[in-house]
Amino acid sequence: REVAEAVGLGERRLQQLFHAQVGLSPRAWRRLARMHGCLRALRATPMPAWAEVAVDSGFYDQSHMVNEFRALCGVTPTEFLGRAIAGSSKTPA
C-alpha cells in the first residue's frame, strides 16, 4: 500500500504491474525472498540458532519459518540441513 501511494498507483494496479514484470505476485516473491535469506544463513552457519535465523530472514518467528520451509521445500529446516551435510560428505543420513 505504501509503495503504491509513493509511486502514484493504486495497490491493485501495482500488483498487476509487478506480476507482469516479475512473473510472480508480490506475496509469492516475498515468500521466496525470505526462503532465500534463510538458505543463505544456513549455508553460512553450521549450527544455526533457529529463532535468530528465522527473524534475520524476515519470518515472524521460528514456527513461521518451519511452516514456510516445509511448504516450499517439503522438509523441515533441520531435515534439509541434515541432507545437505550428508550429501556433501557422501555419507548416508
ZIURNOR-V818284 format. One record per pair of residues at least 12 apart in sequence whose C-alpha atoms are under 7 Angstrom apart, sorted by the first residue. I is the first residue (numbers start at 1). J is the second residue. D is the distance in whole Angstrom. If there is no record, write none. Layout:
<<I | J | D> <I | J | D>>
This chain:
<<34 | 57 | 5> <34 | 58 | 6> <34 | 59 | 7> <37 | 57 | 5> <38 | 53 | 6> <38 | 54 | 7> <38 | 57 | 5> <41 | 53 | 7> <50 | 62 | 6>>
